[in-house]
Amino acid sequence: MNSLASLPTERQCHIALLKLLHGSSACPECAGRLLFRRSYARCRVCRIKHSVRATTWFRGSNLSLQKLWLLIWCWQKQKSTGTTKLQVKLSDKIRAITPGQSTVIYDGQYVVGGGIVA
């Protein structure tokens, strides 16, 4: 990933984080092929569930894997999440918004960012 515009999907983040933690995307127990689900991967051979979160400091985190990936990316690039820029294009026109106004971006009830309209 070279920029925030190329943020991987949740599934791609799951596979990449598993490779980062275990050295491959195969089952750490038997080297079998993993079947990826939303929050875990199950080995097709030994049927053991593997979670990216279970054996790491991500345990108990409510952040999505994409947000965890973004956190690791910013840390690796020595950027704070406040200094990264994200360009958002809105699909619907919004009336009465002008350049220079501040905006806040929410993910459910959590504030994930904000900025000034350009």
C-alpha positions as CSV (number, residue, x, y, z in Angstrom):
1,M,0.0,0.0,0.0
2,N,1.5,3.3,-1.1
3,S,-1.2,5.6,0.0
4,L,-4.5,5.7,1.8
5,A,-6.3,5.6,-1.5
6,S,-5.2,2.0,-2.0
7,L,-6.4,0.7,1.4
8,P,-6.9,-3.1,1.2
9,T,-10.3,-4.7,1.7
10,E,-11.2,-6.3,5.1
11,R,-10.4,-9.8,3.6
12,Q,-7.1,-8.6,2.1
13,C,-6.2,-7.1,5.5
14,H,-7.0,-10.4,7.3
15,I,-4.8,-12.4,5.0
16,A,-1.9,-9.9,5.1
17,L,-2.0,-9.6,8.9
18,L,-2.1,-13.4,9.3
19,K,1.0,-13.6,7.0
20,L,2.7,-10.9,9.0
21,L,2.0,-12.8,12.3
22,H,2.7,-16.4,11.2
23,G,4.9,-15.9,8.2
24,S,2.4,-17.4,5.7
25,S,-1.3,-17.6,5.1
26,A,-1.3,-21.3,5.8
27,C,-2.4,-22.9,9.0
28,P,0.3,-22.5,11.7
29,E,-0.6,-26.0,13.1
30,C,-0.6,-28.2,10.1
31,A,0.2,-26.0,7.1
32,G,-3.3,-26.6,5.6
33,R,-5.2,-24.2,3.5
34,L,-7.2,-21.6,5.5
35,L,-10.8,-20.6,4.8
36,F,-11.3,-17.0,5.7
37,R,-14.4,-15.7,7.5
38,R,-15.1,-12.2,8.8
39,S,-13.4,-12.5,12.2
40,Y,-11.4,-15.7,11.9
41,A,-9.8,-18.3,9.5
42,R,-10.6,-22.0,9.8
43,C,-8.1,-24.6,8.6
44,R,-9.7,-26.9,6.0
45,V,-7.5,-29.9,7.2
46,C,-7.4,-29.7,11.0
47,R,-10.5,-27.5,11.4
48,I,-8.8,-25.2,14.0
49,K,-10.0,-21.6,14.1
50,H,-7.3,-18.9,13.9
51,S,-7.8,-15.3,14.7
52,V,-5.5,-12.4,13.9
53,R,-6.6,-10.7,17.2
54,A,-6.5,-13.7,19.6
55,T,-2.7,-13.9,20.2
56,T,-1.8,-10.3,19.7
57,W,-2.3,-7.0,21.5
58,F,-5.3,-6.4,19.1
59,R,-7.3,-8.8,21.5
60,G,-10.4,-7.0,22.7
61,S,-10.1,-4.3,20.1
62,N,-13.3,-3.2,18.4
63,L,-11.5,-1.7,15.4
64,S,-12.0,-3.3,12.0
65,L,-9.0,-5.0,10.4
66,Q,-8.8,-2.2,7.9
67,K,-8.4,0.3,10.7
68,L,-5.8,-1.9,12.4
69,W,-4.0,-2.1,9.0
70,L,-4.1,1.7,8.7
71,L,-2.8,2.0,12.3
72,I,0.2,-0.3,11.4
73,W,0.8,1.5,8.1
74,C,0.9,4.9,9.8
75,W,3.2,3.6,12.5
76,Q,5.5,2.0,9.9
77,K,5.6,5.2,7.8
78,Q,6.1,7.2,11.1
79,K,3.0,9.2,10.3
80,S,0.3,10.2,12.8
81,T,-3.3,9.6,11.8
82,G,-3.8,13.3,12.1
83,T,-1.2,14.1,9.4
84,T,-2.5,11.8,6.8
85,K,-4.8,13.2,4.2
86,L,-7.9,11.5,2.8
87,Q,-9.8,12.7,-0.2
88,V,-13.5,12.0,0.1
89,K,-15.9,12.3,-2.9
90,L,-19.6,12.5,-2.1
91,S,-22.0,10.7,-4.4
92,D,-24.8,13.1,-3.7
93,K,-24.7,16.9,-3.9
94,I,-24.9,18.6,-0.5
95,R,-26.5,22.0,-0.4
96,A,-25.1,24.9,1.7
97,I,-21.6,23.6,2.2
98,T,-18.8,25.9,1.1
99,P,-15.0,25.7,1.0
100,G,-13.4,26.6,4.3
101,Q,-16.1,24.9,6.4
102,S,-15.1,22.2,8.9
103,T,-16.4,18.7,8.6
104,V,-16.4,15.6,10.9
105,I,-16.5,12.0,9.6
106,Y,-18.2,9.4,11.8
107,D,-18.1,5.6,11.7
108,G,-21.3,4.8,13.6
109,Q,-20.9,6.6,16.9
110,Y,-17.1,7.0,16.7
111,V,-15.4,10.0,15.2
112,V,-12.8,8.8,12.7
113,G,-11.7,12.0,11.2
114,G,-12.4,15.5,10.1
115,G,-11.0,18.3,8.1
116,I,-11.7,21.5,6.2
117,V,-13.7,21.5,2.9
118,A,-11.5,22.5,0.0
